[in-house]
Amino acid sequence: MTTLAVLLAAGAAMALAVVVPRLAGAVPYTVLTSSMEPTMPPGTLVVVRPTEPEDIGVGSVITYQLDSGEPTVVTHRVVSQGVDAEGEPVFQTRGDANAVPDRRWVRPVQVRGEEWYAVPWLGFAGQLLTAEARQAGTRLVAAALLVYAAVLLRSGLRARRPARDDVRAQHV
């Protein structure tokens, strides 16, 4: 029973971290610093999904590129909104643990998405594994769950089937 619980927990964690985001077009990120504490301590897996700029408001938690086109991203809360000289919306962000807002305003082109959900500590597991190891783990958990389902189905069918002696007695 303990093995089953571990397999189910691993499967659920894998689903939260890999499967669900991919199916929904979302992207998982790991919070690496304490700037969003206590809401999102380091090691939190934050899953963000694409959002339109007009759907982002004060209080939204967004993940954005520090520099447009560069891979480094930050996850912070929107504390103010404005419009730049070209009429484009811009967002001022701040980490929950920070006393002052971030220096630079965020343009919509930099936004990778808005927080969909966050799972504390699960990000550390993702950081420890390579992409290949995560993929192999996902396949292993899926295979284990399929085998477990087959065992349950087989035992359920056996329980429903009448014993051979009972069948013979009915035909006599």
C-alpha positions as CSV (number, residue, x, y, z in Angstrom):
1,M,0.0,0.0,0.0
2,T,2.9,2.4,0.8
3,T,4.3,1.8,-2.7
4,L,1.0,2.6,-4.2
5,A,0.8,5.8,-2.3
6,V,4.3,6.8,-3.4
7,L,3.4,6.0,-7.0
8,L,0.2,8.0,-6.9
9,A,2.0,11.0,-5.2
10,A,4.7,10.9,-7.8
11,G,2.1,10.6,-10.6
12,A,0.2,13.6,-9.2
13,A,3.3,15.6,-8.9
14,M,4.3,14.8,-12.4
15,A,0.9,15.7,-13.7
16,L,1.0,19.0,-11.9
17,A,4.5,19.8,-13.1
18,V,4.5,18.5,-16.6
19,V,1.4,17.0,-18.1
20,V,-1.3,19.5,-17.1
21,P,0.7,22.6,-18.1
22,R,1.6,21.1,-21.5
23,L,-2.0,20.2,-22.3
24,A,-3.2,23.7,-21.3
25,G,-0.5,25.6,-23.2
26,A,1.0,26.7,-19.9
27,V,4.7,26.7,-18.9
28,P,6.1,25.7,-15.5
29,Y,8.9,27.8,-13.9
30,T,10.7,27.4,-10.6
31,V,10.9,30.4,-8.1
32,L,14.7,30.6,-7.3
33,T,14.8,33.7,-5.0
34,S,12.9,34.9,-1.9
35,S,11.5,38.0,-3.6
36,M,7.9,36.5,-3.6
37,E,7.9,35.2,0.0
38,P,5.8,34.2,1.8
39,T,3.4,33.7,-1.1
40,M,5.9,31.8,-3.2
41,P,9.1,30.7,-1.3
42,P,12.1,29.5,-3.3
43,G,11.5,26.1,-4.8
44,T,7.9,26.9,-5.6
45,L,6.7,25.6,-9.0
46,V,4.7,28.4,-10.6
47,V,2.7,27.5,-13.7
48,V,1.9,30.4,-16.0
49,R,-0.4,30.5,-19.0
50,P,-0.4,33.1,-21.8
51,T,-2.7,36.0,-21.1
52,E,-3.7,39.1,-23.0
53,P,-2.3,42.5,-21.7
54,E,-5.9,43.8,-21.1
55,D,-6.5,40.8,-18.7
56,I,-3.5,41.7,-16.5
57,G,-4.4,44.0,-13.6
58,V,-3.0,45.3,-10.3
59,G,-2.6,42.2,-8.1
60,S,-1.9,39.8,-11.0
61,V,1.3,37.7,-10.6
62,I,3.1,37.6,-14.0
63,T,6.2,36.0,-15.3
64,Y,8.1,38.2,-17.7
65,Q,11.5,38.5,-19.4
66,L,13.9,40.9,-17.9
67,D,15.0,41.9,-21.4
68,S,12.7,41.2,-24.4
69,G,13.9,38.1,-26.3
70,E,16.2,36.9,-23.5
71,P,15.6,33.7,-21.5
72,T,15.9,35.2,-18.0
73,V,12.5,35.6,-16.4
74,V,11.1,37.0,-13.2
75,T,7.8,36.3,-11.4
76,H,6.5,39.3,-9.6
77,R,3.1,40.9,-8.7
78,V,1.7,43.9,-10.7
79,V,1.5,46.9,-8.4
80,S,0.6,49.6,-11.0
81,Q,-0.4,50.0,-14.6
82,G,0.2,52.7,-17.1
83,V,0.5,53.6,-20.7
84,D,3.8,54.4,-22.5
85,A,4.4,57.2,-25.0
86,E,3.2,55.0,-27.9
87,G,0.0,54.2,-26.1
88,E,1.0,50.7,-25.2
89,P,0.1,49.3,-21.7
90,V,3.0,48.9,-19.2
91,F,3.1,47.2,-15.8
92,Q,5.1,48.1,-12.7
93,T,5.9,45.0,-10.7
94,R,7.3,44.2,-7.2
95,G,8.2,41.0,-5.4
96,D,5.9,40.4,-2.4
97,A,9.0,40.5,-0.1
98,N,10.5,43.7,-1.6
99,A,9.9,47.1,-0.1
100,V,10.1,49.0,-3.4
101,P,8.8,48.3,-7.0
102,D,11.1,47.1,-9.7
103,R,12.9,49.9,-11.5
104,R,11.8,49.1,-15.0
105,W,8.3,48.9,-16.3
106,V,7.3,45.7,-18.1
107,R,6.0,45.8,-21.7
108,P,3.4,43.3,-23.0
109,V,6.0,41.8,-25.3
110,Q,8.1,40.7,-22.2
111,V,5.2,38.9,-20.5
112,R,5.4,35.1,-20.7
113,G,2.1,34.7,-18.8
114,E,0.0,35.1,-15.7
115,E,0.1,32.7,-12.7
116,W,-2.3,29.8,-13.1
117,Y,-1.3,27.9,-10.0
118,A,1.7,27.4,-7.8
119,V,2.9,24.3,-5.8
120,P,5.4,24.9,-3.0
121,W,8.7,22.9,-3.1
122,L,7.8,21.0,-6.3
123,G,10.1,23.3,-8.3
124,F,13.1,21.9,-6.5
125,A,12.4,18.4,-7.8
126,G,12.1,19.8,-11.3
127,Q,15.5,21.7,-10.9
128,L,17.2,18.4,-9.9
129,L,16.2,16.5,-13.0
130,T,17.3,17.0,-16.6
131,A,14.6,17.2,-19.3
132,E,15.4,13.6,-20.3
133,A,15.0,12.4,-16.7
134,R,11.7,14.2,-16.3
135,Q,10.5,12.7,-19.6
136,A,11.6,9.2,-18.5
137,G,10.0,9.7,-15.1
138,T,6.7,10.7,-16.7
139,R,6.8,7.6,-18.8
140,L,7.7,5.4,-15.9
141,V,4.8,6.8,-13.7
142,A,2.4,6.5,-16.6
143,A,3.4,2.8,-17.2
144,A,3.2,2.0,-13.5
145,L,-0.3,3.5,-13.3
146,L,-1.4,1.6,-16.4
147,V,-0.1,-1.7,-14.9
148,Y,-1.9,-0.9,-11.6
149,A,-5.1,-0.2,-13.4
150,A,-4.8,-3.5,-15.3
151,V,-4.3,-5.4,-12.0
152,L,-7.3,-3.7,-10.5
153,L,-9.4,-4.5,-13.6
154,R,-8.3,-8.2,-13.6
155,S,-9.0,-8.7,-9.9
156,G,-12.4,-7.0,-10.4
157,L,-13.4,-9.3,-13.2
158,R,-12.3,-12.3,-11.2
159,A,-14.5,-11.2,-8.3
160,R,-17.5,-10.9,-10.6
161,R,-17.1,-14.3,-12.3
162,P,-18.9,-17.2,-10.5
163,A,-16.8,-20.1,-9.3
164,R,-16.7,-23.1,-11.6
165,D,-18.5,-25.4,-9.1
166,D,-21.4,-22.9,-8.9
167,V,-21.7,-22.9,-12.8
168,R,-21.8,-26.7,-12.9
169,A,-24.4,-26.9,-10.2
170,Q,-26.7,-24.6,-12.1
171,H,-26.5,-26.8,-15.3
172,V,-27.3,-30.1,-13.6
